[in-house]
Amino acid sequence: PLPLVNTDSSERDVELSRRPTNVMAVACGESFTAVVSELGEVFAWGMGDSGQLGLGTNEHEVLPSRVGGQEEVFGSPIVVMAAGDAHSAGVGADGALWTWGKGEYGQLGHDDREKRNRPTRLGKEMIGGSPAVHVACGRHHVVVLTAASCVWTCGRGKGGILGHDDEEDRLVLTLVGETFFRGEQIVFVAAGTQHSVAVGTKGAVWTWGRGSAGRLGHNNEQDRLLPTQ
């Protein structure tokens, strides 16, 4: 097992003084936690074996630690935070998307399957030139919503969870066909372990991915490879 850090009492005292105050958002992965302070700083702790804490190491952390340490990483306050099985994603106030952690299925969106132990930027040019406004993480995938009400996904495609009418992995963020939403603007997205959800301005809900246990809400257990209202 990986060693737990901050076991020295003097180090623990320092870290305690850096704990986040006035937490505004929280996200939980399988075995780690990330929070966003009112200043837009990200603090993380827990399992770090895939770099999901974003601290530049693959060690576990027993106390909240500021992503980037004393350095400014994001360049803009983080306003949305999400966590998957072993990866993390954040949206900055400037509309940039940041991902880090496990990348085995391309869920970080950097056109590879490498893990990253520091936040890595995905600019607006990667999502059609429109700022990101929300992000959700499934077990091995990411769903992004832009200011243009467009939905983009990447990562593991098994079961159709990416919404591209196939089960292929996507190593870069790929636009989910807007025609599937019947012209309605999307205002919110969410991700489960193996399925995804989008909500429109008129309250309509679209689901896709694994259908076992009826999680998609279509009165059956069929997988859906495309968003289905």
Buried (B, 14 or more C-beta within 10 A) or exposed (E): EEEEBBEEEEEBEEBEEBBBEEEBBEBEBEEBBBBBBEEBBBBBBBBBBBBBBBBBBBBBBEBBBBBBEEEEBBEBBBBBBBBBBBBBBBBBBBBBBBBBBBBBBBBBBBEEBEBBBBBBBBEBEBBEEBBBBBBBBBBBBBBBBBEBBBBBBBBBBBBBBBBBBEBBBBBBBBBBEBEBBEEBEBBBBBBBBBBBBBBBEEEEBBBBBBBEEEBBEEEEEBBBBBBBE
